[in-house]
């Protein structure tokens, strides 16, 4: 595998950006209530496990950004648009393809797929753009 230079500050900022997108997306004015209803979790239960969930999500976001920077470099993306395109195709091929099957197997509502994947799509677009322009 080709060794690539990695800007770890960009990886960190991309991971933080994913967390910010998630915080906005799953906020009460947007999708917090419908999401909680679809996954059948109370607000109290969600708040009780929020710290642990956010810690796990942040570590996963760092891993996602680290892997995505490789795809960005291999694709030769160096602009906001090309970075976002890399994020889109990674979302389409690895996230959407897996989660649509998961929602179908688990017989979950398609709306849950849309809510969760909307956040992940926007996150990967933003992360790809950041990682492409900040080397």
C-alpha positions in Angstrom: 0.0 0.0 0.0 1.2 3.4 -0.9 2.3 5.5 2.1 0.6 8.8 2.2 1.2 11.9 4.3 -1.6 12.5 6.8 -2.5 15.9 8.3 -3.7 14.7 11.7 -5.1 18.2 12.5 -7.4 17.8 9.4 -8.4 14.3 10.6 -9.3 15.7 14.0 -11.2 18.6 12.6 -13.1 16.3 10.2 -14.0 14.1 13.2 -15.2 17.1 15.1 -17.2 18.3 12.1 -19.0 14.9 12.0 -19.9 15.3 15.7 -21.2 18.8 15.1 -23.3 17.6 12.1 -24.7 14.9 14.3 -25.5 17.2 17.2 -27.4 19.5 14.8 -29.1 16.7 12.9 -30.3 14.9 16.0 -31.3 18.1 17.9 -34.9 18.7 19.1 -35.8 21.1 16.3 -34.7 18.6 13.6 -34.8 14.8 14.1 -34.4 14.0 17.8 -38.1 13.2 18.4 -38.8 11.1 15.3 -35.5 9.2 15.8 -36.3 8.4 19.4 -39.8 7.3 18.4 -38.4 5.0 15.6 -35.8 3.4 17.8 -38.1 3.3 20.8 -35.9 5.0 23.4 -37.1 7.6 25.9 -35.5 11.0 26.3 -34.4 10.0 29.9 -32.7 6.7 28.6 -31.0 8.6 25.8 -29.6 11.2 28.2 -28.5 8.5 30.6 -26.2 7.0 28.0 -25.3 10.1 26.1 -21.8 10.6 27.5 -20.7 7.0 26.7 -22.4 7.1 23.3 -20.6 10.4 22.4 -17.2 9.1 23.5 -17.7 6.0 21.3 -19.0 8.1 18.4 -16.0 10.4 18.6 -13.5 7.5 18.5 -15.5 6.1 15.5 -15.4 9.5 13.9 -11.6 9.7 14.2 -11.4 6.2 12.6 -13.8 7.3 9.8 -11.8 10.4 9.1 -8.5 8.5 9.1 -9.8 6.0 6.6 -11.5 8.7 4.5 -8.3 10.7 4.1 -6.8 7.7 2.4 -9.6 7.5 -0.1 -9.4 11.3 -0.7 -5.6 11.1 -1.4 -5.9 7.9 -3.6 -8.7 9.7 -5.6 -6.5 12.7 -6.0 -9.2 15.0 -4.6 -7.9 18.5 -3.8 -11.0 20.7 -3.9 -14.1 21.0 -1.8 -16.2 19.5 -4.6 -13.9 16.5 -5.3 -13.5 15.9 -1.6 -17.2 15.9 -1.1 -17.6 13.6 -4.1 -15.2 11.1 -2.4 -17.3 11.4 0.7 -20.5 10.8 -1.3 -19.2 7.7 -3.0 -17.9 6.2 0.2 -21.3 6.9 1.8 -23.1 5.3 -1.1 -20.9 2.2 -1.4 -20.1 1.5 2.3 -22.7 3.2 4.5 -26.0 3.4 2.5 -25.5 -0.1 1.0 -24.9 -1.7 4.4 -27.6 0.2 6.3 -30.4 -0.2 3.8 -29.9 -4.0 4.1 -29.7 -3.7 7.9 -32.9 -1.7 8.0 -34.6 -4.2 5.7 -33.4 -7.3 7.6 -34.4 -5.8 10.9 -37.8 -4.7 9.5 -37.2 -1.2 10.6 -39.1 1.8 9.1 -37.5 3.2 6.0 -37.8 6.6 7.7 -35.1 5.5 10.2 -32.8 4.8 7.3 -33.5 8.3 5.9 -32.9 10.0 9.2 -29.6 8.1 10.1 -28.3 8.2 6.6 -29.1 11.9 6.1 -26.7 12.7 8.9 -24.0 10.3 7.7 -24.3 11.6 4.1 -23.9 15.2 5.2 -21.1 14.2 7.5 -19.1 12.4 4.8 -19.6 15.2 2.4 -18.2 17.7 4.9 -15.4 15.4 6.1 -14.3 14.7 2.5 -14.3 18.4 1.6 -12.2 19.2 4.7 -9.7 16.4 4.1 -9.3 17.3 0.4 -8.5 21.0 0.9 -6.5 20.8 4.2 -3.4 18.7 3.6 
